[in-house]
Amino acid sequence: MKLPTSVRAVVTGGASGLGRALCRELAPRNARILIADLDLDGANATAEDVRRAGGSAEIMRCDVATLADVEALGERVDSLWGGVDLVVNNAGVAVAGKVGDVSMDDWRWITAINQWGVVHGCHVFVPRMRAQGRGWLLNVASSAGFASLPEMAPYNVTKAAVIALSETLYAELAPHNISVSVACPTFFKTRLMDTFRSSEPRQREFAQKLFDRSTMTAEQVAKACVRGLERDRLHVVPQADGRLVSLAKRIAPRTYHRLLRRQQLHNLTRHL
């Protein structure tokens, strides 16, 4: 289902990375975008990009971990445009580390943003879409939500939750003419490392290498996300490595997890 002309969109985490790229992707459609973020300077820069590309933009400070902030976002979009067509729950952070080493504060931090932030966005905006009889919902998860790589439990858990929520809504909202997609990219160049937390320095170094080696840009991921949403694809997995992991888990889940275990044992032996 194609997005409407002059689409009314809310994008959380729109100040940088994939959020900014999604705003740029929508802008030439004469989009009206409410850019939500804690980084108002970055949000203003995104808004300028949107305007230069033919859209219109407003910005609003929003902590997605706080329900009242997301509720205020819903009230703002109502006052601006009388409704919303597209909601992109994109804001997210990353934590790596072994279970038992990652602090409870870091667990709470990532869960509040990555998981509860998406729940808040759906809680506030889905009723609005149901009332108007149509809508588009794009939740940004990660291939980490199904890859289940070791030493990434906090990130894996929150992204798996976003996938599960999106899969539930895909069926639940079908009678209301609401399209739901969940984006599951692997590594691409973004600013996720700016707020990255880990229990050991080597985990940050490893993650940074994977980001540096990535070849797909945020703009390419954004284009794939919008295309997948309009084609009613539930799971949007832009990169080939993510699609390979997804296929491997479906076809041979036991073998997949045994390979992960073997690799982890090998890594442990190397560091002894």
FIKOL-967523 format. One record per residue (C-alpha): residue number from 1; y negated, z, x. Coordinates in nm, 4 decimals. Last residue first. Layout:
<rs>
{NUM,{Y,Z,X}}
...
</rs>
This chain:
<rs>
{272,{1.7593,2.7606,4.3409}}
{271,{1.5117,2.4994,4.2129}}
{270,{1.7487,2.2032,4.2315}}
{269,{2.0233,2.4000,4.0551}}
{268,{1.7914,2.4715,3.7589}}
{267,{1.7020,2.1026,3.7263}}
{266,{2.0704,2.0058,3.7255}}
{265,{2.1474,2.2667,3.4594}}
{264,{1.8616,2.1297,3.2483}}
{263,{1.9917,1.7749,3.2883}}
{262,{2.3410,1.8797,3.1780}}
{261,{2.1996,2.0561,2.8724}}
{260,{1.9956,1.7511,2.7745}}
{259,{2.3015,1.5306,2.8186}}
{258,{2.5067,1.7664,2.6008}}
{257,{2.2342,1.7468,2.3372}}
{256,{2.2503,1.3680,2.3223}}
{255,{2.6307,1.3607,2.3259}}
{254,{2.6458,1.5913,2.0242}}
{253,{2.3796,1.3934,1.8371}}
{252,{2.5509,1.0567,1.8834}}
{251,{2.4168,0.7981,1.6371}}
{250,{2.1233,0.9867,1.4853}}
{249,{2.0197,1.1618,1.8053}}
{248,{2.0460,0.8410,2.0066}}
{247,{1.8390,0.6464,1.7531}}
{246,{1.5561,0.9006,1.7600}}
{245,{1.5641,0.9085,2.1401}}
{244,{1.5455,0.5282,2.1559}}
{243,{1.2601,0.5161,1.9034}}
{242,{1.0646,0.7646,2.1129}}
{241,{1.1230,0.5632,2.4285}}
{240,{1.0120,0.2436,2.2519}}
{239,{0.6734,0.3845,2.1561}}
{238,{0.4981,0.3834,1.8175}}
{237,{0.7279,0.6115,1.6133}}
{236,{0.5867,0.6066,1.2598}}
{235,{0.8265,0.7927,1.0315}}
{234,{0.7677,0.7593,0.6574}}
{233,{0.6798,0.3919,0.6645}}
{232,{0.4845,0.2903,0.3554}}
{231,{0.3602,-0.0357,0.5089}}
{230,{0.0001,0.0858,0.4893}}
{229,{0.0950,0.4051,0.6709}}
{228,{0.2819,0.2136,0.9395}}
{227,{-0.0146,-0.0144,1.0060}}
{226,{-0.2507,0.2822,1.0239}}
{225,{-0.0221,0.4647,1.2674}}
{224,{0.0459,0.1572,1.4827}}
{223,{-0.3277,0.0947,1.5208}}
{222,{-0.3841,0.4565,1.6171}}
{221,{-0.1077,0.4421,1.8790}}
{220,{-0.2630,0.1297,2.0288}}
{219,{-0.6061,0.2943,2.0379}}
{218,{-0.4632,0.6084,2.1981}}
{217,{-0.3344,0.3867,2.4775}}
{216,{0.0257,0.3026,2.5613}}
{215,{0.1179,0.2949,2.9300}}
{214,{0.2101,0.6556,2.9978}}
{213,{0.2536,0.7476,3.3651}}
{212,{-0.0460,0.9834,3.3721}}
{211,{0.0729,1.1627,3.0566}}
{210,{0.4187,1.2113,3.2064}}
{209,{0.2698,1.3363,3.5334}}
{208,{0.0470,1.5834,3.3456}}
{207,{0.3490,1.7236,3.1617}}
{206,{0.5314,1.7879,3.4884}}
{205,{0.2296,1.9545,3.6490}}
{204,{0.1741,2.1731,3.3425}}
{203,{0.5391,2.2813,3.3472}}
{202,{0.5203,2.3429,3.7222}}
{201,{0.2393,2.5959,3.6670}}
{200,{0.4692,2.8307,3.4676}}
{199,{0.4164,2.9983,3.1266}}
{198,{0.2270,2.7012,2.9903}}
{197,{-0.0932,2.6301,2.7979}}
{196,{-0.2527,2.2896,2.7386}}
{195,{-0.6125,2.2944,2.6111}}
{194,{-0.7498,2.0063,2.8177}}
{193,{-0.3974,1.8623,2.8489}}
{192,{-0.4178,1.7262,2.4939}}
{191,{-0.7086,1.5052,2.5962}}
{190,{-0.5260,1.1759,2.5369}}
{189,{-0.3429,0.9075,2.7299}}
{188,{-0.0026,0.8538,2.5714}}
{187,{0.3214,1.0526,2.5734}}
{186,{0.5643,1.0284,2.2805}}
{185,{0.4356,0.9384,1.9364}}
{184,{0.5735,1.0761,1.6093}}
{183,{0.3240,0.9941,1.3339}}
{182,{0.4215,1.1191,0.9888}}
{181,{0.3550,0.8955,0.6904}}
{180,{0.2905,0.9749,0.3251}}
{179,{0.1761,0.7357,0.0513}}
{178,{0.0511,0.8883,-0.2743}}
{177,{0.1132,0.7020,-0.6016}}
{176,{0.1659,1.0276,-0.7947}}
{175,{0.5371,0.9734,-0.8600}}
{174,{0.5854,0.9312,-0.4807}}
{173,{0.4311,1.2697,-0.4014}}
{172,{0.7508,1.4753,-0.3840}}
{171,{0.9498,1.2082,-0.2046}}
{170,{0.7181,1.1594,0.0936}}
{169,{0.6045,1.5209,0.0575}}
{168,{0.9388,1.6583,0.1744}}
{167,{0.9572,1.4201,0.4692}}
{166,{0.6012,1.5162,0.5634}}
{165,{0.6800,1.8875,0.5570}}
{164,{0.9919,1.8353,0.7692}}
{163,{0.8005,1.6265,1.0249}}
{162,{0.5222,1.8846,1.0440}}
{161,{0.7787,2.1609,1.0945}}
{160,{0.9451,1.9648,1.3738}}
{159,{0.6017,1.9418,1.5385}}
{158,{0.5577,2.3185,1.5266}}
{157,{0.9048,2.3903,1.6643}}
{156,{0.8892,2.1336,1.9437}}
{155,{0.5496,2.2569,2.0669}}
{154,{0.6591,2.6204,2.0779}}
{153,{1.0037,2.5313,2.2191}}
{152,{0.8900,2.3106,2.5074}}
{151,{1.1011,2.4514,2.7905}}
{150,{1.3943,2.2266,2.6977}}
{149,{1.3378,1.8985,2.5089}}
{148,{1.3973,1.9064,2.1338}}
{147,{1.3675,1.5263,2.0855}}
{146,{1.3136,1.5625,1.7074}}
{145,{0.9737,1.7345,1.6881}}
{144,{0.8977,1.6302,2.0450}}
{143,{0.8596,1.2784,1.9024}}
{142,{0.5262,1.4106,1.7856}}
{141,{0.3492,1.5254,1.4686}}
{140,{0.0360,1.3703,1.3188}}
{139,{0.0306,1.3884,0.9409}}
{138,{-0.1050,1.0811,0.7622}}
{137,{-0.1637,1.1146,0.3885}}
{136,{-0.2751,0.8261,0.1667}}
{135,{-0.3944,0.8648,-0.1897}}
{134,{-0.3477,0.7875,-0.5561}}
{133,{-0.3629,0.9337,-0.9064}}
{132,{-0.7014,1.1057,-0.8902}}
{131,{-0.5577,1.4462,-0.9767}}
{130,{-0.2628,1.4028,-0.7399}}
{129,{-0.5010,1.3155,-0.4562}}
{128,{-0.7116,1.6259,-0.5163}}
{127,{-0.3990,1.8408,-0.5359}}
{126,{-0.2862,1.6967,-0.1995}}
{125,{-0.6171,1.7785,-0.0290}}
{124,{-0.6308,2.1569,0.0042}}
{123,{-0.2632,2.2462,0.0438}}
{122,{-0.1972,1.9387,0.2590}}
{121,{-0.4751,2.0247,0.5026}}
{120,{-0.3767,2.3919,0.5072}}
{119,{-0.0138,2.3042,0.5807}}
{118,{-0.1303,2.0736,0.8611}}
{117,{-0.3386,2.3489,1.0209}}
{116,{-0.0580,2.5983,0.9558}}
{115,{0.1776,2.4008,1.1780}}
{114,{-0.0191,2.2679,1.4738}}
{113,{-0.3135,2.5092,1.4631}}
{112,{-0.1760,2.8470,1.3581}}
{111,{0.1612,2.7759,1.5189}}
{110,{0.0001,2.6934,1.8526}}
{109,{-0.2046,3.0120,1.8631}}
{108,{0.0700,3.2398,1.7257}}
{107,{0.3179,3.1244,1.9892}}
{106,{0.0511,3.1560,2.2595}}
{105,{-0.0267,3.5134,2.1523}}
{104,{0.3465,3.5906,2.1418}}
{103,{0.3604,3.5020,2.5092}}
{102,{0.5841,3.2244,2.6381}}
{101,{0.8376,3.3785,2.8746}}
{100,{1.0947,3.4809,2.6135}}
{99,{1.1578,3.1215,2.5132}}
{98,{1.0839,2.9116,2.8199}}
{97,{0.7496,2.7412,2.8555}}
{96,{0.5192,2.4791,2.7129}}
{95,{0.2232,2.5080,2.4741}}
{94,{0.0320,2.2145,2.3255}}
{93,{-0.2604,2.1735,2.0845}}
{92,{-0.3226,1.9873,1.7587}}
{91,{-0.5730,1.8446,1.5142}}
{90,{-0.4363,1.5325,1.3416}}
{89,{-0.4053,1.5976,0.9705}}
{88,{-0.5366,1.2585,0.8573}}
{87,{-0.6445,1.2516,0.4939}}
{86,{-0.7055,0.9189,0.3228}}
{85,{-0.8528,0.8387,-0.0198}}
{84,{-1.0915,1.1297,-0.0744}}
{83,{-1.3091,1.2323,-0.3666}}
{82,{-1.6606,1.2428,-0.5070}}
{81,{-1.8105,1.0868,-0.1972}}
{80,{-2.0310,1.3424,-0.0251}}
{79,{-1.9981,1.6417,-0.2565}}
{78,{-1.6224,1.6049,-0.2861}}
{77,{-1.5913,1.5500,0.0890}}
{76,{-1.7819,1.8717,0.1512}}
{75,{-1.5740,2.0738,-0.0942}}
{74,{-1.2548,1.9608,0.0770}}
{73,{-1.3934,2.0519,0.4192}}
{72,{-1.4932,2.3925,0.2842}}
{71,{-1.1306,2.4429,0.1839}}
{70,{-1.0324,2.3499,0.5393}}
{69,{-1.2679,2.6147,0.6799}}
{68,{-1.1454,2.8760,0.4300}}
{67,{-0.7841,2.8061,0.5317}}
{66,{-0.8502,2.8961,0.8952}}
{65,{-0.6117,2.7370,1.1462}}
{64,{-0.7867,2.4052,1.0802}}
{63,{-1.1001,2.5357,1.2502}}
{62,{-1.3674,2.3048,1.1132}}
{61,{-1.7164,2.2078,1.2233}}
{60,{-1.8276,1.9130,1.0167}}
{59,{-1.9257,1.5567,1.0978}}
{58,{-2.0366,1.2675,0.8818}}
{57,{-1.9618,0.9025,0.9406}}
{56,{-2.0394,0.5535,0.8158}}
{55,{-1.8490,0.2436,0.9159}}
{54,{-1.9478,-0.0824,1.0832}}
{53,{-1.8182,-0.0450,1.4388}}
{52,{-2.1463,0.1000,1.5702}}
{51,{-2.1343,0.3608,1.2960}}
{50,{-1.7811,0.4667,1.3878}}
{49,{-1.8633,0.4912,1.7583}}
{48,{-2.1663,0.7076,1.6762}}
{47,{-1.9473,0.9341,1.4650}}
{46,{-1.7015,0.9693,1.7540}}
{45,{-1.9839,1.0842,1.9818}}
{44,{-2.0980,1.3316,1.7167}}
{43,{-1.7428,1.4691,1.6906}}
{42,{-1.7338,1.5129,2.0682}}
{41,{-2.0555,1.7118,2.0620}}
{40,{-1.9288,1.9067,1.7601}}
{39,{-1.6107,2.0215,1.9333}}
{38,{-1.4546,2.2485,1.6685}}
{37,{-1.3461,1.9397,1.4780}}
{36,{-1.3735,1.7550,1.1483}}
{35,{-1.4909,1.3936,1.1197}}
{34,{-1.5713,1.2943,0.7617}}
{33,{-1.5251,0.9181,0.7517}}
{32,{-1.6646,0.6514,0.5233}}
{31,{-1.4876,0.3288,0.6138}}
{30,{-1.6519,-0.0123,0.6129}}
{29,{-1.3113,-0.1476,0.7148}}
{28,{-1.4487,-0.1817,1.0693}}
{27,{-1.4443,0.2028,1.0985}}
{26,{-1.0745,0.2654,1.0371}}
{25,{-0.9544,0.1906,1.3909}}
{24,{-1.2490,0.3749,1.5431}}
{23,{-1.1712,0.6837,1.3365}}
{22,{-0.8054,0.6586,1.4392}}
{21,{-0.9058,0.6358,1.8057}}
{20,{-1.1242,0.9464,1.7722}}
{19,{-0.8359,1.1439,1.6245}}
{18,{-0.5937,1.0027,1.8816}}
{17,{-0.7967,1.1417,2.1688}}
{16,{-1.1352,1.2956,2.0946}}
{15,{-1.3694,1.4517,1.8391}}
{14,{-1.1579,1.3655,1.5352}}
{13,{-0.9345,1.6725,1.5456}}
{12,{-0.9225,1.6531,1.1684}}
{11,{-0.9840,1.3152,1.0061}}
{10,{-1.1062,1.2962,0.6457}}
{9,{-1.1297,0.9488,0.4964}}
{8,{-1.3046,0.7679,0.2115}}
{7,{-1.1943,0.4049,0.2380}}
{6,{-1.4792,0.1553,0.2100}}
{5,{-1.2223,-0.1125,0.1194}}
{4,{-0.9017,0.0465,-0.0043}}
{3,{-0.6027,0.1218,0.2189}}
{2,{-0.3195,-0.1209,0.1653}}
{1,{0.0000,0.0000,0.0000}}
</rs>
